[in-house]
């Protein structure tokens, strides 16, 4: 098939304008040539007219017999005749190429020769007939002028015709160019504008037709292709929007599920609460018909049911404890990945609970943390279900959050257990070092009382009874003091209220005056540090009550550059070396508590000048977390 020839826009415009350009150039050239001819003819007419005047001067010089003037006139006339015959390009001057004009020029030249032969000199010249011959010669020159003027008139008429022709060409050329511009430029551009307006209004079926040549034709093809592409895109736009909306909703659901499980992991306080909350949330996310959350006992290799959601009651009761290997729900998978189990195909004999309940498939999610098995999450479906890669990733992420939350609960339980055990150890030590010793002393005194009563020794019995009464009072005081100390706890980030409460209870118990002095400003102490500081201060005050025989006590707290607590009394004092050698119980307890928080305990005392117990905390233990600082700042406001 022979392809059609497509003219470019430049070629089309050039082809249309070329004839007019050629005709215009030819007309301009002809007009220029005619103008030159008219200029030459006009100069020739002037020169001939000047020769006619010279003939008159010649005749006058002859009549007046002026030889000098006659010679000048004859010479000037000869030069004018030569110029008229040969022309002068500088003026310009040229005779028209015409036979009649050439004949008249020859006649003038012949007349000039005859006139010169007869009237060229005054000697012997006959002046008779001068007027007649001058008139005849002038008539020949006038005939030449008339011939040149007629020829110039014809050229002038031709020049006017050419000018009219050029005007007609200009008008016709302008009209042709306007029509061509409209057909090949303005009309296609108008079609483009109409098509773009329709597309802007939503009509993607708009096309540009009738433009098949030049560059605008190529542009029309590109425009139509673009419009067709937009139309196809618009047809699929709703489907794509619906698909994207579905994807966004799915991602939103996943984020909500992750957020819900994260919030549950941070808020749950017990393993049962965590398991029930996770079962409810994962059932909604995975659209499962039933969910079972199991914890594995690694010692007995049994899976214990923690929580269920949507499972039949009978099935939940029968699967409270599943031994590993007896059911595919409690099988140690070789790889820690999501398993899809077809119940009717692979469920072993003897464990038909899933089939009886009507479940067709199970999705098993292992709960693992650092290669350690914590349990398993089983999702039950009445239909055959195969999770997509995205769903597998989401379920694995949720299970990982559950594993981390279970581990956090275990660690928190261990921490609480360790704290309780440590506190019990401190209580037991204090009971043993204070109350137990007093009770042992009372028991010994009771034996002595029994012996004195048996021997009838009344004075000894009264003495032993006084010792027993003193021991009971001291034991009672120790018990009350321990109860007071155990009830005093720091409140918030500031230890000052707890210190004031401790001093107020000490005043009430001992009757001594107690003063608190706080100096400087410092970062708040962590709760565990506050508890140890309070116990050390309480132990120091207890020693003042028991042994110092003081009248007042001062508690001085320095908070800059490091925390420093000083308990100073005005009592009897004691020899520090002697007390340390005896391994005094109270002092030993205070040293142990100070070592626990990395602090230093110094004792400054001497007989007769009171006692000062100084506790200094290291600077690196003072800062607390930013969250605690923020809490303390909010409480301060």
Order of alpha helices (4+ residues) and beta strands (2+ residues): alpha-alpha-alpha-alpha-alpha-alpha-alpha-beta-beta-alpha-beta-beta-alpha-alpha-beta-beta-alpha-alpha-alpha-alpha-beta-alpha-beta-beta-alpha-alpha-beta-beta-alpha
